[in-house]
Amino acid sequence: MPTFVLKGNLVFFSAYKNHIGFYPRVHAFKEELSAYEGGKGTIQFPIGKPLPLALIGKIVKFRVQQNLERAEVKVGKKKK
């Protein structure tokens, strides 16, 4: 499954017959994603409808921040 990585996995995605699966592993943005089907940590964007690129960008930026913060914590623990 294609994955974007920055100091760990950011988001995954995959194409299916009726939707594009997006796996950001984040539970924020619940209200903004309420128009889409999905499950725990997944979002399904229907084929044939425009992707919400601004929202996807917002989610990816959120995940980048999470990963950078986690990486800093790990570096801090190693220095002790």
C-alpha positions in Angstrom: 0.0 0.0 0.0 1.6 3.3 -1.0 2.7 5.3 2.1 4.0 8.8 2.7 6.7 8.8 5.3 8.3 11.5 7.5 10.0 10.3 10.7 7.5 7.4 10.5 4.4 6.7 8.5 2.2 9.7 7.7 -0.7 8.4 5.6 -1.5 5.4 3.4 -3.8 5.3 0.4 -5.3 2.7 -1.9 -7.7 2.6 -4.8 -10.7 0.3 -4.9 -13.5 -0.3 -7.3 -15.9 2.3 -5.7 -13.7 4.4 -3.6 -10.2 5.6 -2.7 -9.2 4.5 0.8 -7.2 7.1 2.8 -5.6 6.0 6.0 -4.3 8.9 8.1 -4.4 7.1 11.4 -5.9 10.1 13.1 -9.3 10.6 14.7 -9.3 14.4 14.6 -11.4 16.1 11.9 -14.4 14.0 12.7 -16.9 16.7 11.8 -15.2 17.6 8.6 -15.1 13.9 7.5 -18.7 13.2 8.5 -19.8 13.3 4.8 -17.6 10.3 4.0 -17.8 6.7 4.9 -15.0 5.0 6.8 -14.0 3.1 9.8 -11.4 3.3 12.6 -8.7 5.5 11.1 -9.9 5.2 7.5 -11.8 7.4 5.1 -13.5 6.4 1.9 -13.6 9.0 -0.9 -16.1 7.9 -3.6 -14.8 7.4 -7.1 -16.4 9.9 -9.5 -16.5 12.8 -6.9 -13.8 15.4 -6.5 -11.3 14.7 -3.7 -11.4 17.2 -0.9 -7.8 18.2 -1.5 -7.8 21.1 1.0 -9.0 18.7 3.8 -6.5 16.0 2.8 -3.7 18.6 2.9 -4.9 19.8 6.4 -4.9 16.2 7.6 -1.4 15.5 6.2 0.0 18.7 7.8 -1.6 17.6 11.1 0.1 14.2 10.8 3.4 15.8 9.9 3.2 17.9 13.1 2.4 14.7 15.1 5.3 12.8 13.7 7.8 15.7 14.3 6.6 16.0 17.9 7.0 12.3 18.5 10.4 12.3 16.9 11.5 15.1 19.2 10.3 13.2 22.3 12.2 10.1 21.2 15.4 12.1 20.7 14.9 13.7 24.1 14.5 10.3 25.8 17.7 9.0 24.1 19.7 11.9 25.4 18.9 11.2 29.0 
